[in-house]
Every structure is written in structure tokens, then in C-alpha cells.
């Protein structure tokens, strides 16, 4: 079962265990209930054949901060500003991956100007850095997994999803590719 969030997964697990105790059972198999991010990470790791390394939050923020700091503009020279901008860039990257993955291609960002244009340059640098060093952002895992699943026609266990008030485009594509 794939839950929308870590909190939803914990609530479903707690409810499952509570029901087993009410049934009078003293032991039972643990349900396989994971949140969306854990599902995507685990499924990607099972299929990661190219040896890329998954970045953790601190590592990813450090890369964004290095890219932003290299701009040498006044706001990107102050450590506190760099950290805030790096966090905002990570969030923007995550939103693009979830809601508008078509804008991850450089060619689709050529008309971006001002702040969006600057972010587009940072994103291009981030992508280049990750490609050169064999790294991947957790935000990209669902997109990578979609491509892997589309190439792999082997049988997969059925999924049950819970707690999603809406399913974003990337999630829909991944669930469709899963089958």
C-alpha cells in the first residue's frame, strides 16, 4: 500500500495493528504500507543499475548553495541568503518535478527571464553537476522510475493507494507505468 504521506502511512499501520488486537490476535504479519516518497525511493533503488548515488537533503542543499554562491552577486555572497535561496531552489525543483516536469528540459526554459531565468541557469548547473558526478536528487526519482518501469515489462505486485486528496501528474504517470 502506498500512502500519500508518512503521517498517513503511520495512521494506516496503527489502525491495522489496532484491528488485529481487537480480533484477539497476538501476532500477525506486518503490513507493507509506505509513504509516497519511500515507495518511489525503494522502487528506484531496486532498479538502479547505473550506480548513481541518491543525494540526501543536506548534500542537495550544499550543491544548490555552491551553484548560487558562484554567481557572485551581492545577495548570493551572504551565507544566510545563500542557504535561503538554496532551500527555495530545492523546493522549486521539487515542484517542477511533481507538477511540471516538461520544464526540466533546458530547451523549455529559454524564454524564462528575471528570477525564473536565473533559477533556470541554476537548474542547468545543478543538472550538469549531478550528471557529471553520478548523483540524483530525490525529487527526480519518480521521473526516473517512470522511465525504468516503461522499459521493464516484468510483473509487479498490485498497488493500493490511500490518503491522496489529489494525484499530481507525476504520481499518475508512475502509477500508470506500474500497472
N, C-alpha and C positions, 0 to 999 in steps of 0.2 A: 504494500500500500504506500502511495506517495501522498504526503500531506503538504498543504500549502506552506507551512512554516514549522519551525522547531517546536513552537508552543503547541500547534495543532497536533503534531506527532506525539508529543508527551501526553496531551489530553486523551488522544485515542488509545495510547498504550495503558494509561491509568484506568480508563473505562474498561478496557479489555480485561485487565487483571482484576478489577473490582467485580466484574461479572463472573469470572471464574471462581472467586472466593464465595460469592453468593450461591453459586451452583454446588458448593461444598467440596470443591476440588482442592487438593493440597499441592499438586504440581500440574504443569501444563507447558506446552511449547511456547516459547516467546514469539510474539507476532513480529513479522518483518514490516515494521512501519518506520519510514524515514521521511524527513522533510525534503522539499524540492531540491535544495542545494546539495544535500548529501546524496540524493539519488543521482543527480547529474554528475557529481564528482566521482562516485563509486562506479557508475556505468562507464564513464570516460576512462578511469584508471584501468578497468578491466580490458579496455580496448586500446590502450595507449601503447602502440608498437614502435613509435618513433623516438621514444625516450625523453620527450620534453618534460621539463620539471614544472610542477604546479606552484605558482607563487602564493605565499601567504599574504595577509593584509599588510603587514609591516614591510615585507620585501617589495610589494607592488607600490606602496606609497613612497618608498625610498626611490624607486625608479622614476616615478612621476615627479618627485621633488628634484631629482638631478636634472631632468629634462627642463623643468620650469626654471630652475636656478640658472641654467646655462643661457637663458635668454638675456641676462644682464640688464634688464630694465629695473628701475627703482623698486616697484612692488615685488619683483622676483628676487631681490637681493636680501630682503629681511627674512630671517628664519621663520618667524611666526606666520608671515604672509605666504611663504613657500609651502609650509605644512597645510595651511587652509586651502590654498589653491590645489595642492596635490590631492587632498581629500575631495574637493569639488570635482576635480578631473576624474578621479576614480568613480565617483558617483555618476558623472555624466557618461563615462564609458559604460558603466553597468546598465544605465538606462537605454543607451543606444543598442547594446547587445540584446536587451529584453524587448524593446518596443520598436526599434527602427534599425535592424541590422544592415539594411541596404546602405546606410550612411557610414558603415565601417570601411567601405572601399574608398580609396583616395579620390578616384575619379568622380564620385558622387558629392564630394565636398569642395570642388573647385570654386563654386560660387559663394562659399561662405566668406563673410567678411567680419571685420571688427573682432569682438570677443570670440564668436563662433569660429572665425578664421584662425585665430590664434590657437584655440583648442584643437582645431583640425591639424595644425602643424605639430602640436604636442602629441596628438594621437598617432600621426605618421611616425614620429620619432619613437614613441612607445612601441608601436608595431615592429619597426625596424630593429629596435633593441631586443625585443622578445624573439624575433625570428633569428637574429644573429647568435643569440645565446641559448637557444633551445628552451625558452620559457613560455608559459601560458598563464594568462590571467584567469581566475575563477569565473569571471564574467563571460568568458568566451567558451567555457566548457559545453553549455547546451548547444551552441552552434557547431562546435567540433563534433559533438556526439551525434547530431542530426546527420552530418555528412558520413560518419562512420556507420551509422545504422542503415543509411540508404545503400551503402556498398555491401553490407553484410545481410544476407537473406536467411541466416540461420533462425531457428525458432527461439523465441524469447518468452519468458513467463508473462501471463497476463497482468496488467496493472489495474489497480483500483485507486482512484484519486479521491481525496477528501479535503474539505476546508477551503477550496478555491472559490472565492466570490466572483472571480473572473479569471479567464485563462488568456494570458498575453500571447501574441503571435509566435514568439519563440517556443513557448511551452506547447502550444497547439501543434507546431511543426514537429517537435520532439516526440510528443505522444503519438502523432500520426505515423512518424517514422518507426517508432517502437512497434506499432501494430496493434 
